[in-house]
Amino acid sequence: MRRPLGIILPILILIFWEIAAQLINNQFILPRLETVIPVLLDPTVNILGTGSLLQNAALSLERVGAGFLVALAIAVPLGVGMGWSQRLDAFVDTTVQLFRPIPPLAWGPLAIAWFSVGINSMVFIIFLGAFFPILLNTIDGVRGIKRTWVEVAQTLGASEGQVLVKVVLPGAAPTIWTGLRVGFGIAWMCVIAAEWLPGTTTGLGYLTLYAYNYGQMHYTIAAMITIGIIGIAFDLLFRSVEDRWFAWRGLER
């Protein structure tokens, strides 16, 4: 029942969109569906010399994947350490809270200065978007481990390293996975900001701005819809893994 209900609102939005587009009658302000849908149905056609939707989507995914993996590699070990060690948490937390509210886009000038134009500066912006959700969820997951689990393991003679590997990490895994899911979603949103940086000539984010500059708003909206569709697909993937691997969390509650 949930899935059919979820389709109703998008359909209503499309109907409202088409009615509003006909009333406004200005393709720059709001293109009609008949100009956007053909672009989505033929994603291999070259768009304004920037490549096809598929080519640009692949490049955006490559950049997001790189930034996300770097964030995962740093945030998870750091989050486990901060969640487990009060001393490390006291040492790092103030710095984390200082930088966390800064939007990734605000780092754009520094990213260009540090990494020059190109993929490195884009990956840096995307990394920042994914890093903090992964870190905070990892910390919460480690801190949420039941003390009795740790005490039982220690009573049975487990070392601190064994407790971390065999008790803490498996117990915190559902919350860490939620952090990965949220982190990837934010990283994917950051692709727009990252691909708006000077020197970028490809990607879905770049395509939205490039098409706008040429007054081809149907291409801009098609790129935005593609970003949304890919985001939904990955979120469904994360959720399906969560339902399959971490179903025990619901039983525990």
C-alpha positions as CSV (number, residue, x, y, z in Angstrom):
1,M,0.0,0.0,0.0
2,R,2.9,2.3,0.8
3,R,4.4,2.4,-2.7
4,P,1.1,3.2,-4.6
5,L,0.5,6.0,-2.1
6,G,4.1,7.3,-2.8
7,I,3.3,7.7,-6.5
8,I,0.2,9.9,-6.0
9,L,2.0,13.1,-5.0
10,P,4.6,13.0,-7.8
11,I,1.7,12.5,-10.3
12,L,-0.1,15.5,-8.8
13,I,3.0,17.6,-9.0
14,L,3.4,16.7,-12.7
15,I,-0.2,17.7,-13.4
16,F,0.2,21.0,-11.5
17,W,3.5,21.6,-13.3
18,E,1.9,21.1,-16.8
19,I,-1.0,23.3,-15.9
20,A,1.3,26.0,-14.5
21,A,3.6,25.8,-17.6
22,Q,0.6,26.3,-19.9
23,L,-0.7,29.3,-17.9
24,I,2.8,30.9,-17.7
25,N,3.6,30.1,-21.3
26,N,7.2,30.9,-20.9
27,Q,9.7,28.1,-21.6
28,F,12.5,29.9,-19.7
29,I,10.5,30.2,-16.5
30,L,8.8,26.8,-16.6
31,P,9.2,24.4,-19.5
32,R,6.3,22.1,-20.5
33,L,6.6,18.4,-19.9
34,E,6.6,17.8,-23.6
35,T,10.0,19.4,-23.8
36,V,11.5,17.7,-20.8
37,I,10.3,14.1,-21.1
38,P,11.9,13.4,-24.5
39,V,15.3,14.4,-23.0
40,L,14.8,11.9,-20.2
41,L,13.6,9.2,-22.5
42,D,16.7,9.5,-24.7
43,P,19.6,10.0,-22.3
44,T,22.3,9.1,-24.9
45,V,21.7,12.2,-27.0
46,N,24.5,14.9,-26.8
47,I,23.2,18.0,-25.0
48,L,24.7,21.3,-26.1
49,G,28.0,19.8,-26.8
50,T,28.5,18.7,-23.1
51,G,27.8,15.0,-23.6
52,S,24.7,13.0,-22.9
53,L,22.7,12.7,-19.7
54,L,24.3,9.2,-19.2
55,Q,27.8,10.5,-19.7
56,N,27.4,13.4,-17.4
57,A,25.7,11.2,-14.8
58,A,28.5,8.7,-14.9
59,L,31.1,11.5,-14.3
60,S,29.1,12.9,-11.4
61,L,28.8,9.5,-9.9
62,E,32.5,9.0,-10.2
63,R,33.2,12.2,-8.4
64,V,30.6,11.5,-5.7
65,G,31.9,8.0,-5.2
66,A,35.5,9.3,-4.7
67,G,34.5,11.9,-2.2
68,F,32.2,9.5,-0.4
69,L,34.9,6.8,-0.1
70,V,37.4,9.3,1.3
71,A,34.9,10.4,3.9
72,L,34.0,6.9,4.8
73,A,37.7,5.9,5.2
74,I,38.3,8.9,7.6
75,A,35.0,9.3,9.4
76,V,34.3,5.7,10.4
77,P,37.6,5.1,12.2
78,L,37.6,8.5,13.8
79,G,34.0,8.1,14.9
80,V,34.7,4.7,16.4
81,G,37.7,6.2,18.3
82,M,35.7,9.2,19.5
83,G,32.7,7.1,20.6
84,W,35.0,4.7,22.5
85,S,37.6,7.1,24.0
86,Q,36.4,10.0,26.0
87,R,39.9,11.5,25.8
88,L,39.9,11.5,22.0
89,D,36.4,12.8,21.9
90,A,37.3,15.7,24.2
91,F,40.3,16.4,22.0
92,V,38.5,16.4,18.6
93,D,34.8,17.3,19.3
94,T,35.3,21.1,19.6
95,T,37.0,21.2,16.2
96,V,34.3,19.0,14.7
97,Q,31.5,21.3,16.0
98,L,33.4,24.3,14.8
99,F,33.6,23.1,11.2
100,R,30.4,21.1,10.9
101,P,28.0,24.1,10.4
102,I,30.1,25.5,7.5
103,P,28.3,24.7,4.2
104,P,30.5,22.7,1.8
105,L,30.0,25.4,-0.9
106,A,31.6,27.9,1.4
107,W,34.9,25.9,1.0
108,G,34.8,26.4,-2.8
109,P,37.4,29.3,-3.0
110,L,39.8,27.4,-0.6
111,A,39.3,24.2,-2.5
112,I,40.4,25.9,-5.7
113,A,43.3,27.5,-4.0
114,W,44.5,24.3,-2.4
115,F,43.7,21.8,-5.1
116,S,43.4,24.0,-8.2
117,V,40.5,23.5,-10.7
118,G,39.6,19.9,-11.5
119,I,38.5,16.7,-9.9
120,N,40.4,17.2,-6.7
121,S,38.6,20.3,-5.6
122,M,35.3,18.7,-6.5
123,V,36.1,15.6,-4.5
124,F,37.0,17.8,-1.6
125,I,33.6,19.6,-1.6
126,I,31.8,16.3,-1.8
127,F,34.0,14.8,0.9
128,L,33.0,17.6,3.3
129,G,29.3,17.0,2.6
130,A,29.6,13.3,3.5
131,F,32.1,13.4,6.3
132,F,30.1,14.9,9.2
133,P,26.9,12.7,8.9
134,I,29.0,9.6,8.8
135,L,31.2,10.7,11.7
136,L,28.3,11.7,14.0
137,N,26.3,8.6,13.3
138,T,29.4,6.4,13.9
139,I,29.9,8.1,17.3
140,D,26.3,7.7,18.2
141,G,26.4,4.0,17.2
142,V,29.4,3.3,19.3
143,R,28.0,5.1,22.3
144,G,24.7,3.4,21.9
145,I,26.2,-0.1,22.5
146,K,24.7,-1.7,25.6
147,R,27.2,-1.7,28.4
148,T,26.2,-5.3,29.4
149,W,27.4,-6.5,26.0
150,V,30.9,-5.0,26.7
151,E,30.9,-6.3,30.3
152,V,30.1,-9.8,29.2
153,A,32.8,-9.8,26.6
154,Q,35.3,-8.5,29.1
155,T,34.2,-11.1,31.7
156,L,34.9,-13.8,29.1
157,G,38.5,-12.5,28.7
158,A,38.2,-10.4,25.6
159,S,40.8,-7.8,25.1
160,E,39.9,-4.2,24.3
161,G,40.7,-4.8,20.6
162,Q,38.5,-7.9,20.6
163,V,35.7,-6.0,22.2
164,L,35.9,-3.3,19.6
165,V,36.0,-5.7,16.7
166,K,33.6,-8.4,17.9
167,V,31.1,-6.4,20.0
168,V,31.2,-2.7,19.3
169,L,31.5,-2.6,15.5
170,P,28.8,-5.2,14.9
171,G,26.5,-3.5,17.4
172,A,27.1,-0.1,16.0
173,A,26.9,-1.2,12.4
174,P,23.2,-0.3,11.9
175,T,23.7,3.3,13.0
176,I,26.9,3.5,11.0
177,W,25.0,2.3,8.0
178,T,22.4,5.0,8.5
179,G,25.3,7.5,8.6
180,L,26.5,6.2,5.3
181,R,23.1,6.5,3.8
182,V,22.6,10.0,5.0
183,G,26.2,10.9,4.0
184,F,25.9,9.6,0.5
185,G,22.6,11.5,0.1
186,I,24.3,14.8,1.1
187,A,27.4,14.0,-1.0
188,W,25.1,13.5,-4.0
189,M,23.4,16.9,-3.3
190,C,26.9,18.5,-3.1
191,V,27.6,17.4,-6.7
192,I,25.8,20.6,-7.9
193,A,28.0,22.8,-5.8
194,A,31.1,20.9,-6.7
195,E,30.4,21.0,-10.5
196,W,29.6,24.7,-10.4
197,L,33.3,25.4,-9.5
198,P,35.3,27.3,-12.1
199,G,37.0,25.1,-14.7
200,T,34.4,22.3,-14.6
201,T,33.0,21.4,-18.0
202,T,31.1,18.1,-17.3
203,G,28.7,16.5,-14.9
204,L,25.0,16.9,-14.1
205,G,25.7,19.9,-11.9
206,Y,27.6,21.7,-14.6
207,L,24.9,20.8,-17.1
208,T,22.2,22.5,-15.0
209,L,24.1,25.8,-15.1
210,Y,25.4,25.5,-18.7
211,A,21.9,24.9,-20.0
212,Y,20.5,27.8,-18.0
213,N,23.1,30.2,-19.5
214,Y,21.9,29.2,-22.9
215,G,18.2,29.6,-21.9
216,Q,17.6,25.9,-22.4
217,M,15.7,25.3,-19.1
218,H,14.3,22.0,-20.2
219,Y,17.8,20.6,-20.2
220,T,18.4,22.1,-16.8
221,I,15.2,20.5,-15.4
222,A,16.0,17.2,-17.1
223,A,19.4,17.1,-15.4
224,M,17.8,18.0,-12.0
225,I,15.3,15.1,-12.4
226,T,18.1,12.8,-13.3
227,I,19.9,13.8,-10.1
228,G,16.7,13.1,-8.2
229,I,16.2,9.7,-9.8
230,I,19.8,8.5,-9.2
231,G,19.5,9.8,-5.6
232,I,16.3,7.7,-5.1
233,A,17.9,4.6,-6.6
234,F,20.8,4.8,-4.2
235,D,18.7,5.5,-1.2
236,L,16.6,2.4,-2.1
237,L,19.8,0.4,-2.3
238,F,20.9,1.6,1.1
239,R,17.5,0.8,2.6
240,S,17.3,-2.6,1.0
241,V,20.7,-3.5,2.5
242,E,19.6,-2.1,5.9
243,D,16.4,-4.2,5.8
244,R,18.3,-7.3,4.9
245,W,21.4,-7.1,7.1
246,F,20.1,-5.2,10.1
247,A,16.6,-6.5,10.6
248,W,17.6,-7.7,14.0
249,R,17.7,-4.1,15.2
250,G,13.9,-3.9,14.9
251,L,13.5,-7.2,16.8
252,E,15.8,-5.9,19.6
253,R,13.5,-2.9,20.2
